């Protein structure tokens, strides 16, 4: 087990050591640590040993080359993605390549996770491992999503074992908006508050450093949508669970050239006025929260055939994949653009973006004007 967690001093040392050749603006400060503007995601791929080996090589190259944000979830590749990250970090620390204090590790809990592979009878597996053990009742599982306190507590412990870590830097509730398909909003907020109380207790125990929500639809919907999330409600839940010094500090949501709602959809109550609606990026800024963008290249769909205007706006880059990453990491309010990378070649190609400064406001304005 690797002791410690990402620290201000450790991540600053990482920036100094690997930063030669990387442009200003690649590293940013977020909640007291220094993070790379590009992070490595581990969602895609088969749950097999071949993909494990691909990810291991990609993670090692990424961390050595200037990416110190690693993002995963317990259900990604049936726990195998967490395990690969843990194995690589242990090997790199043992070899003196990187220290635990230099790398930000984020994972998620909330979906039922199989163990290494899909079981012959998935529903029987859920009954044996979740219902029969008392972690949740059948009615508390909504679309394979579960956020009961007992289940979340157990998932934190399992993720710590998978990752081989004493402490997780960021722990997300995974798509909690799925619960709104069954429960009223008042009941949903009550259940989230209970889950946040568990995560506050995990912070107090030194098992996680901060927590957040990783969502797909929740922050992109009109406020009238059944599964929309209100950041104000969630912050209030965190305050109830942990007081004014709560640790609800990070949001993860899709943001890319094809999904710009985080910037353009005004669906959150503004901090200054309960009547004015603002974007989730504005609301997060007002709450001093870090925003990590998922789906930066939309599972590969933004790596080719982008509009000519994108190439013109980001002419210093050589591929559509690089331009898609540049767009996301350059948007004000986005701290890190998460990109799924499971080959060394992809890591090397995407790290070329870190060698140029983030796009200017003028470049982004030119791009948005061309799209209007």
Secondary structure, 3 states (H helix, E strand, C coil): CECCCCCHHHHHHHHHHHCCCCCCCCEEEECCEEEECEEEECCCCCCCHHHHHHHHHHHHHHHHHCCCEEECCCCHHHHHHHHHHHHHHHHHHHCCCCCHHHCEEEEEECECCCCCCCCCCHHHHHHHHHHCCCCCCHHHCECCECCCHHHHHHHHHHHHHHHCECCEEEEEEECHHHHHHCCCHHHHHHHHHHHHHHHHHHHHCCCEEEEEEECCCCCCCCCCCCCCCCHHHHHHHHHHHHCCCCCEEEEEEECECCECHHHHCCCEECCCCCCCEECHHHHHHHCCCEEEEECCCCCCCCCCCCCHHHHHHCCCCCCHHHHHHHHHHHCCCCCEEEEECCCHHHHHHHHHHHHCCCCCHHHHHHHHHHHC
